[in-house]
Amino acid sequence: MTRATARLRRTVSALLSAALVGGVAATAIATAPAAQADTWRDREYWLKEAGITKAWAVSKGANVKVAVIDSGVDGDHPDLKGAIAGGHDVSGAGTADGQKSIGAKPEHGTLVATMLAGRGHEPPPKKSTTSAKSSPSPSPSDSMPDGIMGVAPEAQILAVSTWLGSENPGGKSDQDQIPEAVRWAVDNGAKVINISLGSTSPEWPQSWDAAFLYAEQKDVVIVAAAGNRVAGNVQVGAPATIPGVLTVAGLDRNGQASTDSSSQGISIGVAAPAEKLAGGLPGGSYAEWAGTSGATPIVSGVAALIRSEWPEMSAEQVINRIVSTATDAGAPGKDPLYGFGVLDAEAALKDDVAETKVNPLGSISDWIRVHRRGNLATPAPVPPAESHAAQPTLPRATVPVAQPPSQMDSALPAAVVIGFGGLFVTIIIAGAVQLRRAYRASGGNPEDADTGVLNKVDSGDQPS
C-alpha cells in the first residue's frame, strides 16, 4: 500500500465515521408529550407536495426489494410490520439479520426505513358514543392507518447494518463495510439500494470500485445522500460522488435549496424535501428530523414505485425517468444545488419519457476504464443518449484517482488541487450565490435550518 493510498483510507474512514448525513445526536433528543401516531402521519407533507399520493394510483412498490445500508432497522416497529424481507450485518457487531440498531446513531436506519417503506398500523379502537343503528359510515380519513406511511408502502426492505460514527467493536473498517454491504444487497435481490450516509471528501477508496461496478452490471439503482452543510459537507462527498449514483440534495419547507440540510456539487441528480421530516424510531416511537438522509429514501421510494410498475426497465432508464421529469429549479438546466430539479413523483410514474441506454449521471465502468486503467472491466462502447432523455452530465470522472499527499487538508481545497480546477471553483461560487439569495428570500430566518439532529420524539402510539 502506498503512502497516498494509506492516507486516503484514513481520511475516508475518519469522514465516514461522522457522516450519517441526516445525523442523530443523542444529546439533542428532546422528549415530546405523548401523542397519537396519526399526528405524525399528518406531518408527512411530502407525500402530497412531491406528487407521491397521486403516484400511488399507478404503483405502491410491490415486489421490489430496497436495501437500506445504514445503522440497522428495527423490524419490530409497528409501521414496518411485514416490510422486512431479510437482512445482514456487515459490521461484525450486530445481529445476523441486520435488525439490531447499532453504531453511534442507532436510530438512523429505522428513520430511513419507515420513510421509505413504512406501512402505518391500525389505530387503537375508539370508544363508541352512538348506538349501532346510528353509527356513521367511516370517512376516508378513518380508513387511513396511523403512523408513518412510506413512499413505497408495498416495497420490501433488506436491512443491511453497518457500524459508523464511532469505533466499531466488530473490528471492520468503513472501507470494508460499505463494499460488502453493496455486494450483499445486490446478491440478495435488491433492485434499489438506499445509502443515507456520506463523507466530506469527494474521494472514495479504490476498494469500493468493484462493488459499485458490480451493482451497475447487475442493473441496480443506487441512491445516495448529498450530505449536509451543518455536518461539514460543504460539497457532495463519497459515495454520492461515484458516477452512476443518483445523488439527492435537500429542500427546505419552502421548496428551496436548504441552507443547512443539503450540500452542493456537480454529481447531484435531483432534490427532495429534507426539513421537518417525520420518521419512526426503534421501539415504536417517532421523531421529527432533517437532512438529506431523509430526502434520500423519498427518492429511493420513487425508484421502487417505478421498478414495480415496469419490472423490465433498466436502472439507467429508472434514473433517467426520475431526473427527466423533475421540475427545474435554481439556474436554468442542471445546477449544483438542485441537479436536474425538484422531484415530481407523479410525473415520474405517469409522463412519457424517451428510453435511454445511458445513465445521465455517468458510469462507474467508464470511470474505472479511464482512471484505473480498466483493471476491473472492459465495458462495451456507450451508445449516444436519446434526444428526449436527460443528457449525461458526468461522461468523465467526477472524482480523480488519489494523488500524493497535499499540504491542503480541507475537503474543498483538496478537491480543487486534485483535479476539479477552475470549473469546480466556479460551480461552488455559483451555488453559494444561489444559497444566499434563497436565504434572503426566506427572510433570513434560520428557524428551520437542518441541525442534523432529532427535534422531537414521541413515546409512541398511546391510546388516550
C-alpha positions in Angstrom: 0.0 0.0 0.0 1.4 3.4 -1.0 1.6 6.3 1.4 -1.1 8.1 -0.7 -3.4 5.2 -0.6 -3.0 4.8 3.2 -3.7 8.4 3.7 -6.8 8.2 1.6 -8.1 5.2 3.5 -7.5 7.0 6.9 -9.2 10.2 5.6 -12.3 8.4 4.2 -12.6 6.3 7.4 -12.5 9.4 9.6 -15.0 11.3 7.5 -17.5 8.4 7.2 -17.3 7.9 11.0 -19.0 11.2 11.4 -21.2 11.1 8.4 -24.7 9.6 8.8 -25.8 12.6 6.8 -29.1 13.3 8.5 -27.4 12.5 11.7 -29.0 11.9 15.1 -27.2 13.4 18.1 -28.3 11.7 21.3 -27.6 14.8 23.4 -30.2 16.7 21.3 -33.1 14.3 21.6 -35.9 16.0 23.5 -38.9 14.2 24.8 -42.3 15.4 23.5 -45.7 15.0 25.1 -47.4 11.7 24.2 -49.5 11.9 21.1 -51.4 9.6 18.8 -49.2 8.3 16.0 -51.6 9.7 13.3 -50.5 13.2 14.3 -47.1 12.1 12.9 -48.6 10.7 9.8 -50.3 14.1 9.2 -46.8 15.7 9.2 -45.8 13.9 6.0 -46.3 16.9 3.8 -44.0 15.5 1.1 -46.5 12.7 0.2 -48.8 15.3 -1.3 -46.4 18.0 -2.3 -44.0 15.7 -4.1 -46.8 14.0 -6.0 -46.4 10.7 -4.2 -50.1 10.1 -3.2 -51.0 10.6 -6.9 -48.3 8.3 -8.0 -49.8 5.6 -5.8 -52.6 5.3 -8.3 -50.0 3.7 -10.6 -47.8 1.8 -8.1 -47.0 1.3 -4.4 -43.8 -0.6 -4.9 -45.0 -4.2 -4.7 -42.5 -6.9 -5.4 -39.4 -4.6 -5.2 -36.7 -5.1 -2.6 -34.9 -2.0 -1.4 -31.7 -2.4 0.6 -31.2 0.1 3.4 -27.5 0.3 4.1 -27.5 2.1 7.5 -27.3 1.5 11.2 -29.7 -1.4 11.3 -33.5 -1.4 11.0 -35.9 -2.2 13.9 -38.2 -4.7 12.2 -40.4 -4.7 15.3 -41.5 -1.1 14.7 -45.3 -1.3 14.2 -45.1 0.7 10.9 -42.6 -1.9 9.5 -44.7 -5.0 10.2 -44.3 -7.3 7.2 -42.0 -4.9 5.4 -38.6 -6.6 6.3 -37.7 -9.3 3.7 -34.3 -10.1 5.1 -31.1 -8.5 6.3 -27.4 -8.9 7.1 -24.9 -7.3 9.4 -21.6 -6.3 7.8 -20.1 -4.7 10.9 -19.4 -7.9 12.9 -21.1 -6.1 15.8 -24.8 -6.5 15.1 -27.2 -9.4 14.6 -27.1 -11.7 11.6 -30.4 -10.3 10.2 -29.4 -6.6 10.3 -32.3 -5.7 12.6 -30.3 -4.6 15.6 -29.8 -0.8 15.8 -26.0 -0.2 16.1 -23.4 2.4 15.8 -23.1 6.0 17.1 -26.5 6.8 15.7 -28.6 3.6 16.1 -31.9 5.4 15.4 -30.9 6.4 11.9 -31.7 3.2 10.0 -35.2 2.9 11.3 -35.9 6.6 10.5 -34.8 5.9 6.9 -36.7 2.6 6.5 -40.0 4.0 7.8 -39.9 6.9 5.4 -39.1 4.6 2.6 -41.5 1.7 3.1 -43.5 2.3 6.3 -46.9 0.8 6.2 -48.5 2.5 9.2 -50.6 0.5 11.6 -54.1 0.1 12.8 -55.3 2.8 15.2 -56.5 1.8 18.7 -60.2 1.1 19.0 -62.3 4.1 19.5 -65.0 4.2 22.2 -68.4 4.1 20.7 -70.6 7.2 21.5 -73.6 6.2 19.3 -75.9 3.2 19.0 -75.4 0.6 16.4 -78.4 1.9 14.4 -77.0 5.4 14.2 -73.3 4.6 13.6 -72.0 6.8 10.8 -70.1 5.3 7.8 -66.3 5.6 8.2 -64.8 8.5 6.4 -61.7 8.2 4.1 -59.5 9.6 6.9 -60.9 7.0 9.3 -59.7 4.2 7.0 -56.1 5.5 6.8 -53.6 3.8 9.1 -51.8 5.6 11.9 -48.1 6.1 11.9 -45.6 6.6 9.1 -46.6 5.8 5.5 -43.5 5.3 3.4 -43.2 6.5 -0.2 -43.3 2.8 -1.3 -45.5 1.2 1.3 -45.7 -2.1 -0.5 -41.9 -2.5 -1.1 -39.8 -4.8 0.9 -36.8 -3.8 3.0 -33.4 -5.5 3.2 -31.8 -4.3 6.4 -28.0 -4.1 6.0 -26.5 -2.9 9.2 -23.2 -1.0 9.4 -21.3 0.4 12.4 -20.4 4.1 11.7 -19.8 7.1 13.8 -17.6 5.5 16.5 -15.0 2.8 16.9 -16.5 -0.5 15.7 -16.3 -3.2 18.3 -16.7 -5.7 15.5 -13.4 -4.6 14.1 -14.4 -3.9 10.5 -13.4 -0.6 8.9 -15.8 1.7 7.0 -13.9 0.8 3.8 -14.6 -2.9 4.3 -18.2 -2.5 5.4 -19.6 -0.4 2.5 -18.5 -2.6 -0.4 -19.5 -5.7 1.5 -22.9 -4.2 2.1 -23.4 -3.2 -1.5 -22.5 -6.7 -2.8 -24.7 -8.5 -0.3 -27.6 -6.2 -1.2 -27.2 -7.0 -4.9 -26.8 -10.7 -4.4 -29.9 -10.8 -2.3 -32.3 -9.3 -4.8 -32.2 -5.6 -4.1 -33.3 -3.6 -7.2 -32.7 -0.3 -5.3 -30.1 0.5 -2.7 -30.5 3.4 -0.3 -27.3 4.9 1.2 -28.1 7.7 3.6 -24.5 8.2 4.6 -21.6 10.0 3.2 -18.4 11.9 3.9 -16.9 15.4 3.5 -14.4 14.1 0.9 -15.3 13.6 -2.8 -12.8 10.7 -3.0 -13.5 7.1 -2.3 -11.2 4.1 -1.7 -10.3 2.1 -4.7 -11.6 -0.9 -2.8 -15.1 0.4 -3.4 -14.8 0.4 -7.2 -15.6 -3.3 -7.7 -18.7 -3.3 -5.5 -20.3 -0.3 -7.2 -19.3 -1.7 -10.6 -21.0 -5.0 -9.6 -24.2 -3.1 -8.8 -24.1 -1.3 -12.1 -23.5 -4.5 -14.0 -26.4 -6.2 -12.1 -28.8 -3.3 -13.0 -29.3 -2.0 -9.5 -30.3 1.7 -8.8 -28.1 3.2 -6.1 -29.5 6.4 -4.4 -27.2 8.3 -2.0 -27.4 11.4 0.1 -25.6 14.6 -0.9 -24.8 15.5 2.7 -25.5 18.5 5.0 -23.5 21.7 5.4 -24.3 21.7 9.1 -22.4 18.5 9.4 -19.4 19.8 7.4 -20.5 18.7 4.0 -20.0 21.9 2.0 -19.7 19.9 -1.1 -21.0 16.4 -2.0 -18.9 13.6 -0.6 -18.4 10.0 -1.4 -20.2 7.7 -2.1 -22.6 10.3 -3.7 -19.8 11.3 -6.0 -19.4 7.9 -7.6 -20.6 8.1 -11.2 -23.9 6.5 -11.9 -25.2 7.0 -8.3 -28.4 9.1 -8.1 -27.4 11.8 -5.6 -30.2 13.6 -3.6 -30.0 17.2 -2.5 -32.2 18.7 0.2 -35.1 21.2 0.1 -36.4 23.4 2.9 -40.0 23.7 3.8 -40.5 26.4 1.1 -39.1 24.1 -1.6 -35.8 26.0 -1.9 -32.3 24.5 -1.6 -31.8 24.0 2.2 -29.1 26.2 3.7 -28.0 23.5 6.2 -29.8 20.3 5.2 -28.0 19.9 1.9 -24.7 20.4 0.1 -23.8 21.2 -3.5 -21.9 19.6 -6.3 -22.0 18.6 -10.0 -23.0 15.0 -9.1 -26.4 16.0 -7.7 -29.2 14.4 -9.7 -32.4 15.6 -8.0 -33.7 17.5 -4.9 -36.3 16.3 -2.4 -37.7 17.5 1.0 -35.1 17.5 3.8 -36.6 19.6 6.6 -39.3 19.0 9.1 -39.4 15.3 8.3 -41.1 12.6 10.3 -40.0 9.0 10.8 -40.0 6.1 13.2 -37.6 5.2 15.9 -36.5 1.9 17.3 -39.0 0.7 19.9 -42.1 2.2 18.2 -41.5 5.9 18.8 -41.5 8.7 16.3 -39.3 11.8 15.7 -39.1 14.9 13.6 -35.7 15.2 11.9 -33.9 16.8 9.0 -31.2 16.2 6.4 -30.5 14.6 3.1 -30.6 11.3 4.9 -34.4 11.8 4.9 -34.6 13.2 1.4 -32.8 10.1 0.0 -35.4 7.4 1.0 -38.1 9.7 -0.6 -36.3 9.3 -3.9 -35.4 5.7 -3.3 -39.1 5.1 -2.7 -40.0 6.6 -6.1 -37.4 4.4 -7.8 -39.1 1.4 -6.1 -42.5 2.6 -7.5 -41.1 2.8 -11.0 -39.4 -0.6 -10.8 -42.6 -2.2 -9.5 -44.6 -0.8 -12.4 -42.0 -1.6 -15.1 -40.0 -4.6 -13.8 -38.0 -4.8 -17.0 -37.0 -1.2 -17.0 -33.2 -0.8 -16.7 -31.6 1.1 -13.8 -30.4 3.7 -16.3 -34.0 4.3 -17.5 -35.3 4.5 -13.9 -32.8 7.2 -13.0 -33.4 9.0 -16.3 -37.2 8.9 -15.7 -36.7 10.5 -12.2 -34.4 13.3 -13.3 -36.1 13.9 -16.7 -39.5 14.6 -15.0 -38.0 16.7 -12.2 -39.2 20.3 -12.1 -36.4 22.7 -13.0 -35.3 24.9 -10.1 -32.5 27.4 -9.5 -30.3 28.2 -12.5 -31.9 27.0 -15.8 -30.9 23.4 -16.6 -28.8 21.2 -14.3 -27.1 23.1 -11.5 -25.1 22.2 -8.4 -27.9 22.8 -5.9 -30.9 21.1 -7.4 -29.3 18.8 -10.0 -31.9 18.3 -12.8 -34.6 19.8 -10.5 -37.2 19.0 -7.8 -38.6 15.5 -7.5 -42.1 15.1 -9.1 -43.2 11.5 -8.3 -46.5 11.8 -10.2 -44.7 12.8 -13.4 -42.1 10.1 -12.9 -44.9 7.5 -12.8 -47.2 9.0 -15.4 -45.2 11.0 -18.0 -43.9 9.7 -21.3 -40.2 9.6 -21.1 -37.9 8.6 -24.0 -35.9 5.4 -23.5 -32.2 5.6 -23.0 -29.3 3.2 -22.5 -27.2 5.9 -20.9 -27.3 6.9 -17.2 -27.4 10.7 -17.2 -25.3 10.6 -14.0 -22.4 8.7 -15.6 -21.0 5.2 -15.3 -18.6 3.7 -12.8 -17.3 1.3 -15.5 -16.3 4.2 -17.7 -14.6 5.9 -14.8 -12.7 2.8 -14.0 -11.6 2.3 -17.6 -10.2 5.9 -17.7 -8.9 6.3 -14.2 -8.0 2.9 -13.0 -6.7 1.8 -16.4 -9.6 -0.6 -16.9 -8.3 -3.0 -14.2 -11.8 -4.3 -13.3 -13.7 -4.4 -16.5 -13.7 -3.7 -20.2 -17.1 -2.1 -20.8 -18.9 -2.1 -24.1 -19.0 1.2 -26.1 -21.6 3.5 -24.7 -24.4 4.5 -27.2 -25.4 8.1 -27.5 -28.2 9.4 -25.4 -31.7 9.6 -26.8 -32.8 13.0 -28.0 -35.5 13.4 -25.3 -33.7 11.8 -22.5 -31.8 13.8 -19.8 -28.3 14.4 -21.2 -25.4 12.8 -19.4 -23.6 15.2 -17.2 -20.8 13.0 -16.0 -19.3 11.4 -19.1 -15.9 11.6 -17.3 -14.7 11.1 -13.8 -16.2 13.2 -11.1 -13.5 12.2 -8.7 -9.9 11.6 -9.7 -7.5 8.9 -8.5 -5.8 9.6 -5.2 -2.8 11.9 -5.7 0.3 12.2 -3.5 -0.3 13.9 -0.1 -1.1 17.6 -0.3 -0.5 20.3 2.3 -4.1 21.3 1.9 -6.1 19.1 4.2 -9.6 20.5 4.0 -12.1 18.9 1.6 -12.7 21.9 -0.6 -9.1 22.9 -1.3 -8.2 19.2 -1.8 -10.9 18.9 -4.4 -9.5 21.9 -6.2 -6.0 20.7 -6.1 -6.7 17.1 -7.3 -8.4 18.0 -10.5 -11.6 20.0 -10.5 -9.7 23.2 -11.1 -11.4 26.4 -12.1 -14.6 24.8 -13.2 -15.2 23.4 -9.7 -14.5 26.7 -8.1 -16.9 28.4 -10.4 -19.6 25.9 -9.6 -19.1 26.3 -5.8 -19.2 30.1 -6.1 -22.4 30.0 -8.2 -24.0 27.7 -5.7 -23.1 29.9 -2.8 -24.7 32.9 -4.5 -27.9 30.9 -5.1 -28.0 29.9 -1.5 -27.5 33.4 -0.3 -30.4 34.5 -2.5 -32.6 31.7 -1.2 -31.7 32.5 2.4 -32.5 36.3 1.9 -35.8 35.4 0.2 -36.9 33.4 3.2 -36.3 36.4 5.4 -33.0 35.2 6.8 -34.8 33.1 9.4 -32.7 30.1 10.4 -35.5 28.5 12.4 -35.9 25.6 10.1 -32.2 25.1 9.3 -31.1 21.5 9.5 -29.2 20.8 12.6 -28.7 17.2 11.7 -30.4 16.1 14.9 -33.8 14.9 16.1 -36.0 17.7 17.2 -39.0 15.9 18.7 -39.6 12.4 19.9 -42.9 10.8 20.6 -43.2 7.9 23.1 -45.3 6.0 20.7 -48.9 5.3 20.0 -50.5 5.5 23.4 -54.3 5.4 23.5 -55.8 8.3 25.4 
